[in-house]
Amino acid sequence: MTPRYQTNPTRPAGRSVSRRGFLGLAGGGLLAGAAAAGGFGAVDRLLAVSAGQDADYRPAAAAVDTGLILVTIQLEGGLDFLDTVIPLNDPAYGQLRRSSGVDLGSAIPIDRDFAFHPSLPYLAERWGGGELAIVHGVGYPDSSLSHFVDTAIWERGTEDQAEATGWIGRSLDAYAGEDADPLLGISIGTLTPAMYGPDWNPVSLSEEGQLPWTGSFIEENPDLVRAYARLAAAPSMPNGDLADRVRAGQTLVREVADTIGGATDLEALGRTFELLEEGEAEADAVDDEASNAGAGVLAHRLGVVADLIAGGLPTRAYHVAHGGDFDTHGEQAYSLPGLLRSLDEGLRAFDQRLGPLRSRVVVATWTEFGRRPDWNGSGTDHGTAGTQFVLGPRVAGGHHGDPVSLTRFDFDDNFFVTGDYRRYLAGLAQGVLGVDGTRILGPGVTPMGVIV
């Protein structure tokens, strides 16, 4: 019987917003409802804020303020680890990927056993500097191989479908205790469920460059603004009616907009939105140029994160999605180089933009699953184990976990998972966010030592 897992041989300055106000703002889905009243869905897309808590938070007794900031990058679709971190001494690699198009002569050796895909020169630099961890074989047994299901499992940090919170949200909630500033967790673009906490929700910041109640927003959304004004001016009614919530909500949305807007390059946000539109228009083209369409998008998203960090927000965790499609069933030889290049170039630009602040930042990738061992004729299908990267000066550089076997496969002819994904997430929760990783990810989960 195959085992479920093979054995492995100072808070930044920033403005805060009250819990009471955010709860009022969230009542009955107020932001979305008011937007619909004005004929727009803009507010819900631009700034998704549901709940928060009072400002002057303190770390919970069991938490430690590491001073670090976590930036997670979701590699959407399922990265093919085998063509990304290439085994140099295993003849099975050549048999499995003989048609993948990787130029092994241009691959970048990082040690005696592995080389990086030629599109990853910056990651190779960081490896040479001891600032990159490669985490092998991460996943969970009996994967459904469904994008939706496996993404949800990674976001929750558990296979329990009844869990309504995310592993980052639980970590931030444990860190802040009863005083959770809603700006502790920010998603760039769509709000990731990974950041939902037990009693509060984080902030989602649009890439469009429009923040509610800034001048450009008011000018371009007059009907929506009038709808808010009508509700705010309505007679007060008993029991904390909708108009009272709007009054509180308008003030709080302005406050969040002022805080984030003052720390963010809105011109860069606008350019990001343009790049997103360009990427969507070219989504069906499968060539190297189209594959690299997401490069600017990721770089700009990470640039927004860098600006927010430099702006002194109290945020401890950011989430950014790599919009490129790593689901390389077909034409992988053409699409994967551009996808990896966009990751590499985006990380280089991010570090350059951070400057000295880079010392406080840990970047960690995750992807819902890997790819299958066999080449399907044009690419690779949904697989099990994946490889993740953790980058930063405080990272324990080197290999973590056991590389998967390229000759022994499970009952479905997929790779055996060699590392529990929960150990990986627990290591980030404990090492970066300073909370008890076992408490966050579950009993018996030993945090992986990816942070020093």
N, C-alpha and C positions, 0 to 999 in steps of 0.2 A: 504494500500500500504506500503510495507516494505521500510524504509528509506535506502538511499545508504550507510550510515554509522550510526550505532547506537551511540547515544550520550554518551560520556564518562563522569555518575553522578559525546733560542734566536737563531733564525735560526741557525741550526748546520753548522759547517764548512764543506766545500766540494767543489770539482771542478765543474765548470759549463761549458756549451758548447753553442756556439753562435747560434742564430736563423738562421742567413744567411747560415751557414754551414749545419745545419740540413735540411733546405729547399732544398739545393742543393743535399744533400744525398738522400732525398726522391723523387727527380724528376723522374717521370716515373717509380716508383717502383724500384729504382736502386739496392737496396740490393738484392731483390728477382731476378731481371734480371741478375745481375752479377753472382749470385749463380747458376742460370740455365746455364749460359754460361760455367761454369766450371763443370757442371754435379752434382752439389750439391744444396740442399735447406737449407744448414746449417745456413748461415748468417741470413736469414729471421726468422728461428726458434730461433736462439741463442740470437739475439739482435734486436728486432723490434723497430726501431726508425724512426719516420716519420717526425716530425717537432719540432722545439724548438725556444727559444727566448734568448735574451742576458742575461748575467750572473747576475749582481748585482741588483737583483730585490728588490722591496720594496712592502710591503703590500698595497693593494688598500685602498683608503681613508675610505671606508666603512667596511674594514676588520680589525680584531684584531689578532695580533700574540699571540696565546694562549700558544705557546711553546709545544703543544701536537702533537703527531704523531698518525695517524689513521691506524689501521690494520684491514681490512675486511676479514672475512673468509666465503666463499661461501659453504654452506652445500648442495651439488649438489643432486637434485632429489626430495626434498620435505620432510622435517623432520616431523615425527609424534610427535607433541607436547604433545599429551595426555599421551603417555608412557614415556615422557622425564621429564615433570614437572607434577607430578601426584596429582590430587585433592584427599585429604584424607577424606573429609566429604560429598562427593556427591555420593550417591548410584548408580547413573547412570554410573559412571566410571566402576564399576564392571560388569554392564550389557553390556557395549560397548566393554570392553577389557578383558572379562573373559578368553579368549583363547590366550592372547598376550604373555604369558610366563613370565611376570614381577613378580619377587619374592617380593611381598609387604612387607614381613617380613624383607627383606634386603634393602628395599628402605630407602633413607636417609632423614628423616624429616628436613625441613628447617624452618618451623613455624607451627602454629596450623592447617593451611589449605592445605599445599602442602608438597610434598616430591620429591626428585630427584631420578631418575633412579639409581640403585646401581652402575652403571658404571661411575658416576660423582662425586667422592669424592673430587676432587680438586675444582670443581666449588662450592661444598657445603662449603669448607673451605673459599673460597673467599666471599661467601654469608655471612658467619658468621663474616667475617671481614668488612662487609659493602662495599665491592668493586665489587659487582655484581648486575646488574639490570636485571630483567626479564620483558620483554615487551610482553604483552599478546595480542592475537587476531589480529595480524597484517596482513593486506592483502588489497585487493581492491575488490569492488563488481563486480559481473558478470564475474568472472575469466573464461578464456577459458579452464583452467586446462591443458594447453599445456606447456610442459617444455620449448620449444623454445620461445613461445610468452610471458609467464610469466617471464622468465629469462630476456628477453629483456626489459620488463616493469620495473623490478627492477633496471636493469643497467642504463636505461635512467632516471628513477625517474619520469616517466610520461607514461600515456597510449596513448599519441600522437605518432603514428608510424612515423610521419614526423620528429620527433626530432632526430637529427644526433649525439648529444653529450650525454655524461653520467653525472650523478649527481656529481660524484667526480671530473670529468674533469672540469665541470662548476665551481665547488667550488674552485679548484686550480687556474683556470683562473681568477676568481674574486679576489682571495687572492693576486695573483702575479701582477695583472694589465697587463701592456704591456711588462713586463719583466719576462716571464715564463721560468724558467730553465726546460729543458726536464726531469731532474732527480727528479722533484717535485713529480711525480707519477711513481711507479714501480710495475709491476705485476711479480709474480714469476711463470714462465711457460707461458701459453697463455695470450696474452694481453687482459685484460677485456675491453669491450666497455664502462664500467662504468667510465673509466678514460679518455676517449676522450674529449678534450676541443674544444672550438669554433675555435681556431687558431693554435692549437698544439696538438701533441699526446705524450703520455708518453713512457716509456721504458719498454720492456719485457725482463726479464732475464731468460735464460734457466737454467734448473736444471742439465744439463749434465756436468757442470764443465769446459766447454770450452768457453772462451770469444774470440771474433775475435781479431787476431793479437797477442795473447799471444803465447808463445813458443809451447805449446801443439797443439794449433789450426793450426799454420803454418806447424808443422810437420805432422799432420794427414790429412791435406787438401791441398796438394801441387797443385793440378789442379786448385782449386778455387783461391788460392793465385796467381798463374800464370795468371789466367784470369783477376784478378784485375790489375796485373802489366801491362798486355798488354793494357788494357784500359787506365791506368794512363800514359803510355808512348806514346799514340796515339797523332798525331799532333793536335794542338789546332785549333778549328774551330770557326767561328763567333757565336754569340748569346748564349754563355754559353752552349756549347755542352756537351755530355755525359762524355767525358774524363775529362773536367774541373770539372764536378760534382764528378767524381771518385776521382780526386786529393784532393778535399776538404773533401770528404766523408771518405777516408782512414785515414786522419789525425784525424777526429772527432771520428771515430770508435775506433782508438787506444786510444784516450783520454778517452772515456767512459770506454773502457776495462781496462785501467790503474786505473781509479777511482774506478770502482766497484770491479775489481780484487784485488786491494790492501786492500779493506775493507771486503773481503769475504773469507771464508774458502773453497777453491776450492775442497779440499778433501771431505768436506761434500756435496758439490754440486754433485760430482761424485757418492757418495754413494746414494744420493737421486735418481739419474737416475737409478741406479741398483735396488733400491726398487720399482721404478715405473714399471720396466720391470717385476719384480717378481709379483707385484700386478696384472698386465695385464695377466700374464700367469695363475694366479689362479682365474681370474675374474668369471669364470663359477662355481666354487666350492662354494656351499652355506653352510658353517658351521662357527662356531665361529672363528676358526683359520683363515680362508680365509677372514672373515669379518674384522679381525684385521690387514690384510695385509697392509691397508692404514695407520696404526698407525705410522710406521716409516717414511712414506712419508710425512705426515703432519708435524711431529716433525722436519724433516730435512728442509722442506720448511720454517717453522717458524724459524728454526735455521739460515737459510740464512738471513732472515729479521733481526734477532737479530744482526748478524754480520754487516750488512749494517748500522743499526742504530748506533752500536758501532763505525763503521768506519767514522762517521761524515758526511754522505751524506746529502744533503739538502732536502731529500725526506720527504714529509709531509703525504703521503698516500701510503700504500702498499696493494696489493690484493693477497690473497692466496686461492686456491680452495682445499677443502677437497675432495680428489679423490674418497672416498668411495661412494657407491651408496645408498643414502637414499630413493630411489624409491622402497619401500618395499611392492610391491604387493604380494610377496610370501615369505614364510619362515622368516617373520619378527622377530619371537621369537628367531631365531638363529643369524640373521644378525645385528639387532639394537644394542645389547649389545656391540659388537665389534666396531661398528661405533661410538657410544658414548664414548667408552673407548679411542679410538684413538684421539677424540677431547679433552677429559679431560687430557690425558697424554701429548698430544702435547702442550697444554696450560701450563701445569706444567713445562715442559722442557723449553718452551719459556721464561717464567718468570724467571726461574733459570739462564738461559743464559744471559738475560738482566741485572740481578743484579740491581744496583741502578738506571739504566736507565728506569726501569719499571715505575717509577713515571711519565714519560713523555708519556707513551703509553696507548692508548685506543684500545681495541680489540672489534669488533662488528661483530656478525654473521648475515647472511641473507640466506634465502632459498626461492625458487620461489613460493612455496605454502606449505600447510600442507597436512594432510591426512583426509580421510572421517571418519565420526563417526563410521560407521559400520565395523565390522570385516568381511572380505570376505571369511573366512574359513582358510586362511593361512597368511593373512597380511591385509594391508589397501591400498585403491586406492586413486587417486588424490583428495585432499580436498582443502579447501579455506584458512581459517585463520591459521596463524602460530605463534609460540613463538620464540622470538629472545633473545640473551644474549649480554650484554655489560659489559666489564670487565676492571678494572683498578682503581688505587688509586683516580682518579679524577671523578669517576663515582658516580652518585646519586643512591646508592644501594637501593634495594627494588623492589616492584612490580610497574609496570607502565602500565596504561591502564586497561581495564576490561577483566577478564577471560570470555571465551565464555560460552554460555549456553550449557549444555549437554543434554537438553531435547527439545529445540526449534531449528528447522532447517529451511533452506530456501526451495524454491520450488523444488530444486534438492536434497533434503535431505542431505545438507551439512551444516557445521557450519556457523552461521552468523559472518561476520567480525565485530569486535568491535573497531578496531583501523586502521586509515588511514596509510598505509605504508609510505606515503610521510611525515607525521609528524615525524615518526621515523628517516627517512633519513635527514630531515631538522634539527632535533635535533643534529645529528652527524655533519652535515655541519657547523652548527652554534657553537656548543659547542666545537668541536675539531679543525675544520679548521678556525674558527673565521670569517666566512662570514655570510651574511644575509640569513638565511635558507629559508625564504619566497621567496626571490628573486631567489634562486636556484631551489626550488621545486614548485613554482607557487603561484599565488595570493590566499589569503585566507587560506594558509597552515600555521598553528601555530606550530613552532618547539616544539618537545617533550623535556622536561627538564631532559634528561638522564645524562647530564654532569653538575658538580658543578664548 
